[in-house]
């Protein structure tokens, strides 16, 4: 029996305990989830470096899972576009049972190994792409089939599971084991196994986005301002980075179509065309782009001091 499914003597009488003791035991389980994710940091780091390498080549990022694990995987992937402007066309969210499984259990969906392999083929997963497969048990047929077919087609595969020695971890290019052990409610992996998965996914994807230059000085410089709160946050980021007033920040954002990185370069004296060219040359990395802008400005100033005009 897998560790995540076996009954634990520690919790065998939980239903007869006081509410206070039940909550204390379940909270204890959440601390164990954090500890499991903490222990997995070396594996998460290796996986993130490998993922960033593939994505820098233009690859897509795909997530696969079933049940709770699938919903956690899909949630992590869905947050990448508004938070980091990750292109939707380079994101695949594969959950057993399809969209209906996001809000309710779909009977038998996790056993659909043939459908899983067909999904990978239908989306033409290939060598530049990355698949993150998540399953508490490490044996879920849908998830395992996604990983196997993606790997067969040359994609980089990441396996996240809460039981060691399982096929998902054994066959992934980069296994991330999360040793959370038995649940307070036996087999209910929505509890500490799910928490550990959520933490690991969050750490993994956030590190990848940082490595890809989508965070600058701890700020979400690639956020999509889809509502008034995020518009205000975009302005605040510009105020912090540029030292200019809100009116100037607002005007620059308008000229840049809401793009914080472009708006900052505009505030630093670049034209819109120049800002786009420099940001593209810097691979989207704002620190490098700012350095290039400053270098060009210094060159112009030196040339003008000598009586030359630099275009």
C-alpha positions in Angstrom: 0.0 0.0 0.0 1.3 3.5 -0.9 2.2 5.8 1.9 -0.4 8.4 0.9 -3.2 5.7 1.1 -2.3 3.7 4.2 -4.1 4.4 7.5 -1.9 5.9 10.2 -2.0 4.9 13.8 -1.3 8.5 14.6 -4.7 9.5 13.3 -6.7 6.3 13.9 -9.0 7.9 16.5 -9.3 11.3 14.9 -13.1 11.2 14.6 -13.4 10.7 18.3 -11.2 13.6 19.2 -12.2 17.1 20.2 -12.5 19.7 17.4 -9.5 21.5 18.8 -7.3 18.3 18.7 -8.6 17.4 15.2 -7.6 20.9 13.9 -4.2 20.6 15.6 -3.5 17.2 13.9 -4.5 18.5 10.5 -2.4 21.7 10.9 0.5 19.4 11.9 -0.1 17.7 8.5 0.2 21.1 6.7 3.6 21.7 8.4 4.7 18.3 7.1 3.7 19.3 3.6 5.9 22.4 3.8 8.7 20.3 5.1 8.3 17.9 2.2 8.5 20.8 -0.4 11.5 22.2 1.4 13.3 18.9 1.2 12.6 18.8 -2.5 14.3 22.1 -3.3 17.4 20.6 -5.1 15.1 18.6 -7.4 12.9 21.7 -8.0 15.9 23.8 -8.9 17.3 21.2 -11.4 13.9 20.9 -13.0 13.4 24.7 -13.2 16.8 25.2 -14.9 16.0 22.5 -17.5 12.5 23.9 -18.1 13.9 27.4 -18.6 16.4 26.1 -21.2 13.6 24.5 -23.3 11.3 27.4 -23.0 14.0 29.8 -24.1 14.1 27.8 -27.3 10.4 28.7 -27.9 8.9 25.6 -26.4 5.5 25.2 -24.7 4.7 24.5 -21.1 2.2 21.7 -20.5 0.6 20.5 -17.2 -1.1 17.1 -16.8 -3.0 15.5 -13.9 -6.2 14.0 -12.7 -8.5 14.8 -9.8 -7.1 17.0 -7.1 -3.6 16.9 -8.6 -4.9 17.9 -12.0 -6.9 20.8 -10.6 -3.8 22.0 -8.7 -1.7 21.7 -11.9 -4.2 23.5 -14.0 -4.5 26.3 -11.4 -0.7 26.8 -11.4 -0.6 27.0 -15.2 -3.6 29.3 -15.5 -2.0 31.8 -13.2 1.1 32.2 -15.4 -0.5 34.4 -18.0 -2.0 37.2 -15.8 1.0 37.1 -13.4 3.9 36.8 -15.9 2.3 37.4 -19.3 3.2 33.8 -20.3 1.7 33.4 -23.9 -1.5 31.4 -23.8 -0.5 29.8 -27.1 2.5 28.3 -25.3 0.5 26.8 -22.4 -1.4 23.5 -22.4 -3.5 22.5 -19.4 -4.4 18.8 -19.6 -6.8 17.3 -16.9 -8.4 13.9 -17.0 -12.1 14.5 -17.9 -11.6 17.9 -19.5 -12.9 21.2 -18.2 -15.8 19.5 -16.4 -13.3 17.9 -14.1 -12.3 21.3 -12.8 -15.4 21.6 -10.7 -16.6 18.0 -10.2 -15.3 14.4 -10.2 -15.6 12.8 -13.6 -16.1 9.0 -13.2 -13.3 6.9 -14.7 -11.4 9.8 -16.2 -8.2 9.1 -14.4 -8.0 5.6 -15.9 -8.2 6.9 -19.5 -4.6 6.1 -20.6 -5.4 5.9 -24.3 -7.2 9.3 -24.2 -4.2 10.8 -22.4 -1.7 9.6 -25.1 -4.1 10.8 -27.8 -4.2 14.3 -26.2 -0.4 14.5 -26.3 -0.4 13.5 -30.0 -3.3 15.9 -30.8 -1.4 18.8 -29.3 1.8 17.8 -31.1 4.0 17.9 -28.0 7.6 17.8 -29.2 11.2 18.1 -28.2 11.1 21.8 -27.4 8.2 21.4 -25.1 7.9 20.6 -21.4 5.4 18.5 -19.6 4.8 18.7 -15.8 2.9 15.6 -14.7 1.4 15.6 -11.1 -0.1 12.6 -9.2 -0.1 12.0 -5.5 0.0 8.2 -6.0 2.6 8.4 -8.8 0.7 5.7 -10.7 -2.5 7.5 -12.1 -3.0 5.9 -15.6 -4.0 9.2 -17.3 -1.1 11.2 -15.9 1.5 8.4 -16.4 0.3 8.0 -20.0 0.7 11.7 -20.7 4.2 11.6 -19.3 5.2 8.5 -21.3 3.9 9.8 -24.6 5.4 13.2 -24.1 8.8 11.6 -23.3 8.5 9.3 -26.3 8.1 12.4 -28.5 11.2 14.0 -27.0 9.6 16.5 -24.6 11.3 17.3 -21.3 9.2 15.6 -18.5 8.9 16.6 -14.9 7.1 14.2 -12.5 5.7 15.3 -9.1 4.4 12.6 -6.8 4.0 11.9 -3.1 5.2 8.3 -3.1 8.8 7.3 -3.9 9.6 4.4 -6.2 6.6 5.0 -8.3 6.5 5.0 -12.2 5.9 8.7 -12.5 9.1 9.5 -10.6 11.1 6.7 -12.1 10.3 7.6 -15.7 10.4 11.4 -15.5 13.5 13.2 -16.7 13.3 15.3 -13.5 11.5 13.6 -10.6 10.3 15.7 -7.7 9.4 13.5 -4.8 7.2 15.0 -2.0 7.3 12.7 1.0 4.2 13.6 2.9 3.3 10.2 4.3 -0.1 9.1 5.5 -3.0 11.6 5.6 -5.0 12.4 8.8 -8.0 11.1 6.8 -6.5 8.0 5.1 -6.2 8.3 1.4 -7.5 11.9 1.2 -4.6 13.4 -0.7 -6.4 16.7 -1.1 -4.9 17.4 2.4 -1.2 17.5 3.0 -0.2 15.8 -0.3 -2.2 18.4 -2.1 -0.6 21.2 -0.1 2.9 19.9 -0.9 2.0 19.7 -4.6 0.7 23.3 -4.6 3.9 24.6 -2.9 6.1 22.6 -5.3 4.3 23.8 -8.3 4.3 27.4 -7.1 8.0 27.3 -6.4 8.8 25.6 -9.7 6.9 27.8 -12.0 7.9 31.0 -10.1 11.5 30.1 -10.4 11.2 29.4 -14.1 9.6 32.8 -14.7 12.3 34.5 -12.7 15.0 32.7 -14.8 13.2 33.8 -17.9 13.4 37.5 -16.9 9.8 38.0 -16.1 10.5 39.4 -12.6 12.7 42.4 -12.0 13.8 43.6 -8.5 11.1 41.4 -7.0 8.4 43.0 -9.0 5.9 41.6 -11.5 7.0 43.6 -14.5 5.3 41.3 -16.9 1.8 41.4 -15.3 -1.3 41.9 -17.4 -3.3 44.8 -16.1 -6.7 43.2 -16.6 -8.6 45.2 -13.9 -8.3 48.5 -12.1 -6.4 47.0 -9.2 -3.7 45.7 -11.6 -3.6 49.0 -13.6 -2.8 50.7 -10.3 -0.2 48.1 -9.5 1.4 48.7 -12.9 1.6 52.4 -12.1 3.0 51.7 -8.7 5.8 49.5 -10.2 6.7 52.4 -12.5 6.7 54.9 -9.7 9.0 52.7 -7.7 11.4 51.9 -10.6 11.5 55.3 -12.3 11.0 57.9 -9.5 8.6 59.7 -11.7 5.1 60.9 -10.8 1.8 59.0 -11.4 0.8 61.2 -14.3 4.0 60.4 -16.2 3.7 56.7 -15.4 0.1 56.6 -16.6 1.0 58.4 -19.8 3.9 56.0 -20.5 1.7 53.0 -19.9 -0.8 54.3 -22.3 1.9 54.8 -25.0 3.2 51.3 -24.2 -0.2 49.6 -24.4 0.0 48.7 -20.7 3.4 47.0 -21.0 5.3 47.9 -17.8 8.8 47.1 -19.3 8.2 49.2 -22.4 6.7 52.0 -20.3 9.8 52.1 -18.0 12.1 52.4 -21.0 10.0 55.2 -22.4 10.3 57.0 -19.2 14.1 56.6 -19.5 14.2 58.4 -22.8 13.8 55.7 -25.4 11.3 55.9 -28.3 8.7 53.2 -28.5 10.4 51.6 -31.5 13.8 51.8 -29.7 12.3 50.4 -26.5 10.8 47.4 -28.3 14.0 46.7 -30.2 16.2 46.9 -27.1 13.8 44.8 -25.0 13.8 42.2 -27.7 17.6 42.3 -28.0 17.8 41.8 -24.2 15.5 38.7 -24.4 12.9 40.5 -22.3 15.2 41.0 -19.4 14.5 44.5 -18.1 17.9 45.0 -16.2 19.8 44.3 -19.4 17.5 46.6 -21.4 18.0 49.4 -19.0 21.8 49.0 -19.2 21.6 49.2 -23.0 19.4 52.3 -22.9 21.8 54.0 -20.5 24.8 53.0 -22.7 23.1 54.5 -25.8 22.2 57.6 -23.9 25.8 58.1 -22.7 27.1 57.5 -26.3 24.7 60.2 -27.5 25.7 62.6 -24.9 29.4 62.1 -25.7 28.8 62.5 -29.4 26.8 65.7 -28.9 29.5 67.1 -26.7 31.9 66.6 -29.6 29.5 68.3 -32.0 28.1 65.2 -33.7 24.6 64.0 -34.1 23.8 60.4 -33.3 20.5 58.9 -34.6 
